[in-house]
Amino acid sequence: MLAEVRRTIRRHRMLQPGAPLWVAVSGGIDSMVLVHVLRQLGHPCHIAHVDHGLRGSESDGDRMFVEALAKHEGLPFRSVRVDPKAAAKGISVQMAARDLRYDWFRDLLTEGPPVMALGHHRDDAVETLLINLMRGTGSLGWQGIPPVTMLQEGCLCRPMLGISRKQIAAYAQEHGIAFREDASNSDPKYLRNRVRHELLPLLENMRPGAAAVLAREVELLSELSKTSAQQIGREALSVKQAVDGTMRIPLAQLRESQAPHLLLMHLLRGGAVHPGQLDQLIEAVQQGSTGAQFRMGGFTATLAKEHLAFHGAAPAPEEFSIAANEAGQGQHGRFSWRTCMPHEMEFPMGKNTAWLDMAKLQFPLVVRPWQPGDRIRPVGLGGSKLVSDMLIDAGVPRHAKGKVQVVLSGGELVWLAGLRVAQGFSAGSRAEIVLRLDFRGEGVHHL
């Protein structure tokens, strides 16, 4: 097991030999084994414990148990108590707990060491894949749990992703590692628990070794998802959008595409389009049903002789934010993003792609429609300029200006999407980590 964890760390460049790090320790078997393994591999561990306060006295017992471990072993210890029930506004308590936990992790990474190890393992990755498949999250859901999540403050790593729950249990027994049981891990009201305790055992009974096979598939699907995203992104660049917001896709391109569903999902992201509607639309394209119309989320699709046109009431831009822990990869409306290394930058990519230096950004980034009075310091201008003046200079029609969006970091405008990046934020060859932002623009796409 030690050798496998060491291989995972080396393969994904999680840690230098002997480097210190934070370890998120709940008191459960996974995190307790993780601490033991990392120390065996020569890494000084700083213990971080989050008390979510969801289980009354049991939560208190978890904190005291982990603190006692740290004190006995002479390990630095930090803990925090959060209130996910109060923070759960429009999201589940579990998601609120995760957000609060990750916010605190970022604070610790800022203090140093800049690496935090989490106890996710191979079975967690399989469960996540199955849950994503059932929910229908598309190609993004194929990626499962990433080995490393890069943040502005540092990184989160998962050294045990190649280790099964069974191996962890055997290691704990062999080395006499104490841990606490969390009763909520057996509560059937949570989908993950039903997948863990009902679905996976059923699959294993039907086909012995199914868990190991699925674990291999997780890694393959993750690579496939990243590869397909790059290919579809390149394929989508040829689709043009008129200044009135109408988007026309040549029928020949759809018919010849090896992944028409993925292409349409990429082009229409943010439009609340149901996968079943895509099936009907692609069938109409294949049959050449000229004149057919479909209402799809916020779009109306019209099948013409040589192209498929999407027009009408596309969703109005809304304000949203990109948290540091979400910067690895994601999408919202007409924006998509992912972190990458400097050598992955491709030029020219057009003005609908921005390459930003992660070290120069303050998260969360805020994405919103531009407002009167907004100013930007465009690269090469030597000063600031009103966004309204830039839109006039660029010839953006009046009816399209309301759909222009901007990206802000720490309150400063860093990108007028589809037009200009602000001075001081572009990623150069010396950048360590790059945030790639892509925007499927309306009104400035042609600039």
TORTOR-410485 format. One record per residue (C-alpha): x, y, z; residue number from 0; residue in three letters. Coordinates in Angstrom, 2 decimals, decimal comma. Layout:
N
      east     north        up   resi   resn
         X         Y         Z    NUM    ALA
...
# end
This chain:
447
      east     north        up   resi   resn
      0,00      0,00      0,00      0    MET
      2,83      2,40      0,81      1    LEU
      4,35      1,76     -2,61      2    ALA
      1,04      2,47     -4,36      3    GLU
      0,54      5,75     -2,49      4    VAL
      4,13      6,74     -3,26      5    ARG
      3,50      6,04     -6,97      6    ARG
      0,33      8,16     -6,93      7    THR
      2,16     11,05     -5,29      8    ILE
      5,02     10,86     -7,78      9    ARG
      2,82     10,36    -10,85     10    ARG
      0,66     13,40    -10,15     11    HIS
      3,48     15,50     -8,67     12    ARG
      1,60     16,01     -5,44     13    MET
      4,58     16,40     -3,11     14    LEU
      8,32     16,62     -3,08     15    GLN
     10,04     13,94     -0,94     16    PRO
      9,85     14,86      2,72     17    GLY
      7,65     17,91      2,11     18    ALA
      5,31     18,92      4,98     19    PRO
      1,59     19,23      4,39     20    LEU
     -1,81     19,63      5,97     21    TRP
     -3,96     16,53      6,30     22    VAL
     -7,75     16,86      6,59     23    ALA
     -8,64     14,43      9,40     24    VAL
    -12,23     13,70     10,36     25    SER
    -11,36     10,83     12,70     26    GLY
    -12,77      8,20     10,32     27    GLY
    -10,78      5,27      9,04     28    ILE
     -9,79      6,86      5,70     29    ASP
     -8,22     10,02      7,13     30    SER
     -6,62      8,21     10,06     31    MET
     -4,93      5,76      7,72     32    VAL
     -3,89      8,64      5,44     33    LEU
     -2,02     10,35      8,29     34    VAL
     -0,24      7,11      9,18     35    HIS
      0,75      6,40      5,56     36    VAL
      2,04      9,90      4,88     37    LEU
      4,15      9,87      8,03     38    ARG
      5,52      6,46      7,06     39    GLN
      6,56      8,00      3,75     40    LEU
      8,45     10,73      5,59     41    GLY
      6,05     13,67      5,30     42    HIS
      5,59     15,91      8,38     43    PRO
      1,84     16,23      8,89     44    CYS
     -0,19     19,19     10,16     45    HIS
     -3,65     18,04     11,27     46    ILE
     -6,76     20,00     10,20     47    ALA
    -10,17     19,04     11,60     48    HIS
    -13,55     20,54     10,68     49    VAL
    -16,37     20,20     13,21     50    ASP
    -19,59     20,50     11,22     51    HIS
    -21,72     20,24     14,36     52    GLY
    -24,25     18,00     12,61     53    LEU
    -24,09     15,05     15,02     54    ARG
    -24,25     16,69     18,45     55    GLY
    -22,03     15,07     21,03     56    SER
    -20,60     12,69     18,42     57    GLU
    -19,16     15,68     16,54     58    SER
    -17,56     16,87     19,77     59    ASP
    -16,17     13,38     20,29     60    GLY
    -14,62     13,37     16,80     61    ASP
    -12,84     16,66     17,45     62    ARG
    -11,48     15,52     20,82     63    MET
    -10,37     12,20     19,31     64    PHE
     -8,42     13,88     16,49     65    VAL
     -6,94     16,48     18,84     66    GLU
     -5,79     13,72     21,19     67    ALA
     -4,07     11,96     18,27     68    LEU
     -2,24     15,13     17,29     69    ALA
     -1,17     15,83     20,87     70    LYS
      0,05     12,26     21,43     71    HIS
      2,08     12,28     18,21     72    GLU
      3,30     15,86     18,61     73    GLY
      1,64     17,04     15,39     74    LEU
      0,48     20,63     14,77     75    PRO
     -3,31     20,76     15,13     76    PHE
     -5,96     23,21     13,95     77    ARG
     -9,72     22,90     14,13     78    SER
    -12,73     25,00     13,25     79    VAL
    -16,46     24,72     13,92     80    ARG
    -18,81     25,64     11,08     81    VAL
    -22,60     25,85     10,72     82    ASP
    -23,65     24,31      7,39     83    PRO
    -27,36     24,43      8,27     84    LYS
    -27,23     28,22      8,50     85    ALA
    -25,20     28,42      5,28     86    ALA
    -27,51     26,11      3,29     87    ALA
    -29,37     28,73      1,29     88    LYS
    -30,57     27,18     -1,95     89    GLY
    -28,21     24,21     -1,62     90    ILE
    -28,13     21,04      0,44     91    SER
    -26,59     20,95      3,92     92    VAL
    -23,92     18,58      2,58     93    GLN
    -22,94     21,01     -0,18     94    MET
    -22,90     23,91      2,30     95    ALA
    -20,65     21,85      4,59     96    ALA
    -18,29     21,17      1,71     97    ARG
    -18,11     24,85      0,75     98    ASP
    -17,39     25,91      4,34     99    LEU
    -14,78     23,19      4,68    100    ARG
    -12,97     24,19      1,50    101    TYR
    -13,06     27,88      2,45    102    ASP
    -11,20     27,05      5,64    103    TRP
     -8,76     24,80      3,82    104    PHE
     -7,84     27,75      1,61    105    ARG
     -7,10     29,82      4,71    106    ASP
     -4,77     27,11      6,01    107    LEU
     -3,02     26,79      2,66    108    LEU
     -2,34     30,52      2,74    109    THR
     -0,65     30,12      6,12    110    GLU
      1,36     27,14      4,84    111    GLY
      2,26     24,48      4,06    112    PRO
      0,58     25,07      0,66    113    PRO
     -0,60     21,46      0,25    114    VAL
     -3,61     19,73      1,83    115    MET
     -4,12     15,95      1,59    116    ALA
     -7,66     14,54      1,53    117    LEU
     -8,66     10,95      2,22    118    GLY
    -10,59     10,14     -0,97    119    HIS
     -9,88      6,64     -2,26    120    HIS
    -10,63      4,41     -5,23    121    ARG
    -14,13      3,42     -4,10    122    ASP
    -15,06      7,09     -3,61    123    ASP
    -14,08      7,73     -7,24    124    ALA
    -16,24      4,83     -8,47    125    VAL
    -19,21      5,99     -6,38    126    GLU
    -18,86      9,51     -7,76    127    THR
    -18,81      8,24    -11,34    128    LEU
    -21,97      6,15    -10,82    129    LEU
    -23,77      9,06     -9,14    130    ILE
    -22,79     11,40    -11,99    131    ASN
    -24,00      8,88    -14,57    132    LEU
    -27,36      8,58    -12,81    133    MET
    -27,74     12,34    -12,58    134    ARG
    -26,71     12,88    -16,19    135    GLY
    -23,96     15,45    -15,71    136    THR
    -22,52     14,91    -19,19    137    GLY
    -18,85     14,65    -20,06    138    SER
    -17,80     16,78    -17,08    139    LEU
    -19,20     14,10    -14,78    140    GLY
    -16,97     11,45    -16,36    141    TRP
    -13,92     13,02    -14,76    142    GLN
    -14,86     11,90    -11,26    143    GLY
    -12,55     12,97     -8,42    144    ILE
     -9,33     14,65     -9,61    145    PRO
     -6,03     13,53     -8,04    146    PRO
     -5,00     17,18     -7,63    147    VAL
     -7,11     20,33     -7,37    148    THR
     -5,12     23,51     -7,94    149    MET
     -6,17     26,58     -5,96    150    LEU
     -4,74     30,07     -5,88    151    GLN
     -3,57     29,41     -2,31    152    GLU
     -2,01     26,02     -3,00    153    GLY
     -3,38     22,59     -3,88    154    CYS
     -5,55     19,79     -2,58    155    LEU
     -4,21     16,31     -3,28    156    CYS
     -5,65     12,83     -2,87    157    ARG
     -2,78     10,35     -2,38    158    PRO
     -5,07      7,32     -1,79    159    MET
     -7,09      7,49     -5,03    160    LEU
     -5,45      4,25     -6,17    161    GLY
     -6,31      2,42     -2,91    162    ILE
     -9,55      0,53     -2,25    163    SER
    -11,65      0,75      0,90    164    ARG
    -10,84     -2,91      1,56    165    LYS
     -7,10     -2,20      1,44    166    GLN
     -7,53      0,72      3,83    167    ILE
     -9,43     -1,46      6,31    168    ALA
     -6,75     -4,15      6,12    169    ALA
     -3,99     -1,58      6,67    170    TYR
     -5,80     -0,14      9,70    171    ALA
     -6,15     -3,59     11,25    172    GLN
     -2,54     -4,54     10,52    173    GLU
     -1,15     -1,39     12,13    174    HIS
     -3,69     -1,10     14,94    175    GLY
     -4,98      2,30     13,80    176    ILE
     -7,87      3,57     15,90    177    ALA
    -10,71      5,49     14,27    178    PHE
    -14,28      6,60     14,86    179    ARG
    -17,35      5,41     12,98    180    GLU
    -19,71      8,00     11,50    181    ASP
    -23,27      6,64     11,66    182    ALA
    -24,37      8,99      8,86    183    SER
    -22,21      6,95      6,45    184    ASN
    -24,88      4,24      6,65    185    SER
    -27,95      6,48      6,41    186    ASP
    -29,91      5,38      3,28    187    PRO
    -31,37      8,87      2,78    188    LYS
    -28,09      9,81      1,12    189    TYR
    -27,69      8,58     -2,46    190    LEU
    -23,96      7,92     -2,02    191    ARG
    -24,67      5,55      0,85    192    ASN
    -27,17      3,57     -1,23    193    ARG
    -24,64      3,35     -4,06    194    VAL
    -22,00      2,17     -1,57    195    ARG
    -24,07     -0,32      0,40    196    HIS
    -26,60     -1,51     -2,20    197    GLU
    -25,56     -0,86     -5,79    198    LEU
    -21,84     -1,71     -5,64    199    LEU
    -22,35     -4,98     -3,70    200    PRO
    -25,04     -5,94     -6,24    201    LEU
    -22,65     -5,26     -9,14    202    LEU
    -19,90     -7,20     -7,41    203    GLU
    -22,27    -10,13     -6,87    204    ASN
    -23,36    -10,08    -10,52    205    MET
    -19,82     -9,79    -11,81    206    ARG
    -16,99    -10,45     -9,29    207    PRO
    -14,24     -7,88     -9,74    208    GLY
    -16,66     -5,22    -11,01    209    ALA
    -15,36     -2,62     -8,53    210    ALA
    -11,78     -3,00     -9,75    211    ALA
    -12,91     -2,78    -13,39    212    VAL
    -14,95      0,36    -12,68    213    LEU
    -11,95      1,91    -10,92    214    ALA
     -9,88      1,49    -14,09    215    ARG
    -12,74      2,91    -16,18    216    GLU
    -12,81      6,03    -13,97    217    VAL
     -9,29      6,92    -15,02    218    GLU
     -9,91      6,14    -18,68    219    LEU
    -13,13      8,19    -18,73    220    LEU
    -11,35     11,11    -17,09    221    SER
     -8,74     11,13    -19,85    222    GLU
    -11,46     10,71    -22,49    223    LEU
    -13,45     13,63    -21,06    224    SER
    -10,47     15,98    -21,18    225    LYS
     -9,57     14,89    -24,69    226    THR
    -13,13     15,24    -25,99    227    SER
    -13,50     18,68    -24,40    228    ALA
    -10,44     19,90    -26,27    229    GLN
    -11,64     18,43    -29,57    230    GLN
    -15,21     19,73    -29,23    231    ILE
    -13,89     23,15    -28,26    232    GLY
    -11,86     23,29    -31,48    233    ARG
    -14,80     22,04    -33,53    234    GLU
    -17,11     24,66    -32,02    235    ALA
    -14,82     27,54    -32,99    236    LEU
    -16,05     27,35    -36,58    237    SER
    -19,66     28,04    -35,54    238    VAL
    -20,37     31,75    -35,92    239    LYS
    -22,87     33,91    -34,11    240    GLN
    -24,50     36,96    -35,67    241    ALA
    -24,68     40,30    -33,87    242    VAL
    -28,39     39,71    -33,23    243    ASP
    -27,54     36,63    -31,20    244    GLY
    -28,56     34,07    -33,82    245    THR
    -26,22     31,10    -34,02    246    MET
    -26,03     29,06    -37,22    247    ARG
    -24,54     25,57    -37,37    248    ILE
    -23,93     24,12    -40,84    249    PRO
    -25,87     20,88    -41,29    250    LEU
    -22,84     19,32    -42,94    251    ALA
    -20,85     19,90    -39,76    252    GLN
    -23,47     18,24    -37,58    253    LEU
    -23,86     15,28    -39,93    254    ARG
    -20,12     14,75    -40,21    255    GLU
    -19,37     15,26    -36,52    256    SER
    -18,32     12,16    -34,60    257    GLN
    -19,97     13,61    -31,48    258    ALA
    -23,02     15,71    -32,49    259    PRO
    -24,58     15,47    -29,01    260    HIS
    -21,43     16,77    -27,33    261    LEU
    -21,08     19,53    -29,92    262    LEU
    -24,64     20,77    -29,37    263    LEU
    -24,32     20,48    -25,58    264    MET
    -21,18     22,62    -25,79    265    HIS
    -22,77     25,25    -28,02    266    LEU
    -26,03     25,44    -26,04    267    LEU
    -24,62     25,22    -22,53    268    ARG
    -26,57     27,42    -20,17    269    GLY
    -29,75     27,10    -22,22    270    GLY
    -31,46     24,43    -20,07    271    ALA
    -31,74     22,05    -23,02    272    VAL
    -32,92     18,53    -22,19    273    HIS
    -30,90     15,64    -23,71    274    PRO
    -34,12     14,18    -25,13    275    GLY
    -34,62     17,34    -27,17    276    GLN
    -31,15     16,95    -28,63    277    LEU
    -32,08     13,43    -29,76    278    ASP
    -35,14     14,78    -31,62    279    GLN
    -33,14     17,59    -33,16    280    LEU
    -30,33     15,36    -34,41    281    ILE
    -32,90     12,94    -35,85    282    GLU
    -34,53     15,82    -37,75    283    ALA
    -31,12     16,89    -39,09    284    VAL
    -30,36     13,38    -40,29    285    GLN
    -33,76     13,12    -42,00    286    GLN
    -33,45     16,58    -43,61    287    GLY
    -36,71     17,87    -42,13    288    SER
    -36,36     21,40    -43,55    289    THR
    -38,60     23,95    -41,79    290    GLY
    -38,94     21,98    -38,57    291    ALA
    -38,86     24,08    -35,39    292    GLN
    -38,10     23,12    -31,82    293    PHE
    -38,43     25,04    -28,56    294    ARG
    -35,37     24,10    -26,53    295    MET
    -34,94     25,72    -23,15    296    GLY
    -34,25     29,37    -23,87    297    GLY
    -33,80     28,81    -27,62    298    PHE
    -35,86     28,27    -30,73    299    THR
    -34,17     25,95    -33,21    300    ALA
    -35,11     26,21    -36,90    301    THR
    -33,92     23,67    -39,45    302    LEU
    -33,10     25,39    -42,73    303    ALA
    -31,80     23,85    -45,95    304    LYS
    -28,11     24,22    -45,17    305    GLU
    -27,92     25,16    -41,51    306    HIS
    -29,53     24,84    -38,09    307    LEU
    -30,31     28,23    -36,54    308    ALA
    -30,73     28,93    -32,84    309    PHE
    -32,40     32,22    -32,03    310    HIS
    -35,00     33,83    -29,82    311    GLY
    -34,95     34,38    -26,09    312    ALA
    -31,64     32,98    -24,99    313    ALA
    -31,18     33,24    -21,22    314    PRO
    -30,21     36,73    -20,13    315    ALA
    -26,75     36,97    -18,57    316    PRO
    -26,78     36,51    -14,82    317    GLU
    -24,17     37,26    -12,21    318    GLU
    -22,26     34,30    -10,85    319    PHE
    -18,92     33,63     -9,22    320    SER
    -16,08     31,17     -9,67    321    ILE
    -14,62     30,06     -6,35    322    ALA
    -10,98     29,03     -6,09    323    ALA
    -11,95     25,40     -5,48    324    ASN
    -14,07     25,47     -8,68    325    GLU
    -11,34     26,85    -10,94    326    ALA
    -10,00     23,43    -11,97    327    GLY
    -12,74     23,01    -14,54    328    GLN
    -16,33     24,11    -14,92    329    GLY
    -18,92     25,97    -16,93    330    GLN
    -21,80     28,36    -16,38    331    HIS
    -23,98     29,86    -19,07    332    GLY
    -21,75     30,91    -21,96    333    ARG
    -18,55     30,62    -19,92    334    PHE
    -16,33     27,60    -19,45    335    SER
    -12,96     27,42    -17,75    336    TRP
    -10,15     25,15    -16,65    337    ARG
     -6,70     25,46    -15,15    338    THR
     -3,71     24,42    -17,22    339    CYS
      0,06     24,75    -17,43    340    MET
      1,77     27,53    -19,46    341    PRO
      2,91     25,10    -22,19    342    HIS
     -0,77     24,26    -22,88    343    GLU
     -1,56     27,81    -24,01    344    MET
     -2,50     28,01    -27,67    345    GLU
     -2,22     31,18    -29,74    346    PHE
     -4,02     32,63    -31,50    347    PRO
     -7,31     31,48    -29,94    348    MET
     -9,32     34,61    -30,71    349    GLY
    -10,74     37,18    -28,34    350    LYS
    -13,28     34,75    -26,88    351    ASN
    -10,49     33,01    -24,97    352    THR
     -8,55     34,61    -22,12    353    ALA
     -5,38     33,15    -20,57    354    TRP
     -5,04     34,53    -17,04    355    LEU
     -2,22     34,11    -14,51    356    ASP
     -3,75     32,33    -11,49    357    MET
     -1,22     33,98     -9,15    358    ALA
     -2,56     37,43    -10,10    359    LYS
     -6,23     36,62     -9,47    360    LEU
     -8,28     37,09     -6,31    361    GLN
    -11,04     34,53     -5,88    362    PHE
    -13,93     34,29     -6,11    363    PRO
    -14,01     35,76     -9,59    364    LEU
    -17,28     37,57    -10,31    365    VAL
    -18,90     37,32    -13,76    366    VAL
    -21,71     39,77    -14,48    367    ARG
    -23,22     41,98    -17,20    368    PRO
    -21,26     45,23    -17,68    369    TRP
    -22,60     48,31    -15,94    370    GLN
    -22,40     52,04    -16,75    371    PRO
    -19,25     53,41    -15,19    372    GLY
    -17,27     50,17    -15,55    373    ASP
    -13,66     50,82    -16,56    374    ARG
    -10,90     48,50    -17,77    375    ILE
     -7,16     48,96    -18,28    376    ARG
     -6,75     47,22    -21,65    377    PRO
     -3,40     45,66    -22,48    378    VAL
     -1,31     48,15    -24,46    379    GLY
     -3,50     51,21    -23,81    380    LEU
     -1,44     52,67    -20,95    381    GLY
     -4,49     53,75    -18,97    382    GLY
     -8,13     52,95    -18,24    383    SER
    -11,12     53,34    -20,51    384    LYS
    -14,88     53,19    -20,03    385    LEU
    -16,41     49,90    -21,16    386    VAL
    -19,22     51,88    -22,78    387    SER
    -16,68     53,72    -24,97    388    ASP
    -14,96     50,47    -25,90    389    MET
    -18,27     48,96    -27,02    390    LEU
    -18,95     52,02    -29,18    391    ILE
    -15,47     51,86    -30,70    392    ASP
    -15,94     48,15    -31,41    393    ALA
    -19,25     48,78    -33,17    394    GLY
    -21,35     46,62    -30,84    395    VAL
    -25,04     47,18    -31,73    396    PRO
    -27,23     48,82    -29,09    397    ARG
    -29,51     45,78    -28,82    398    HIS
    -26,52     43,52    -28,15    399    ALA
    -24,84     45,61    -25,45    400    LYS
    -27,07     44,24    -22,70    401    GLY
    -25,58     40,78    -23,24    402    LYS
    -21,94     41,85    -22,87    403    VAL
    -20,32     40,41    -19,73    404    GLN
    -17,24     41,22    -17,69    405    VAL
    -15,05     39,25    -15,28    406    VAL
    -13,82     40,85    -12,07    407    LEU
    -11,06     39,87     -9,65    408    SER
    -11,00     41,62     -6,30    409    GLY
    -13,42     44,20     -7,68    410    GLY
    -11,15     45,01    -10,64    411    GLU
    -12,30     44,30    -14,18    412    LEU
     -9,87     41,78    -15,70    413    VAL
    -11,69     40,77    -18,89    414    TRP
    -14,27     42,36    -21,13    415    LEU
    -15,44     39,00    -22,42    416    ALA
    -14,90     38,60    -26,13    417    GLY
    -13,01     41,87    -26,46    418    LEU
    -10,04     42,76    -24,21    419    ARG
     -8,02     41,46    -21,25    420    VAL
     -6,89     43,96    -18,64    421    ALA
     -3,26     44,95    -18,18    422    GLN
     -1,42     42,86    -15,59    423    GLY
     -3,55     39,70    -15,69    424    PHE
     -2,48     37,92    -18,88    425    SER
     -0,51     34,70    -18,36    426    ALA
      3,02     34,71    -19,67    427    GLY
      5,71     32,07    -19,91    428    SER
      6,65     32,63    -16,28    429    ARG
      3,17     31,83    -14,96    430    ALA
      3,05     28,69    -12,86    431    GLU
     -0,66     27,95    -13,35    432    ILE
     -2,96     29,41    -16,00    433    VAL
     -6,72     29,86    -15,92    434    LEU
     -8,22     29,46    -19,39    435    ARG
    -11,56     31,24    -19,74    436    LEU
    -13,72     30,66    -22,82    437    ASP
    -16,77     32,71    -23,70    438    PHE
    -19,37     32,01    -26,34    439    ARG
    -20,20     35,64    -26,88    440    GLY
    -23,16     37,55    -28,16    441    GLU
    -22,56     40,93    -29,78    442    GLY
    -18,75     40,85    -29,48    443    VAL
    -18,09     37,41    -30,92    444    HIS
    -17,17     38,91    -34,30    445    HIS
    -14,58     41,35    -32,92    446    LEU
# end
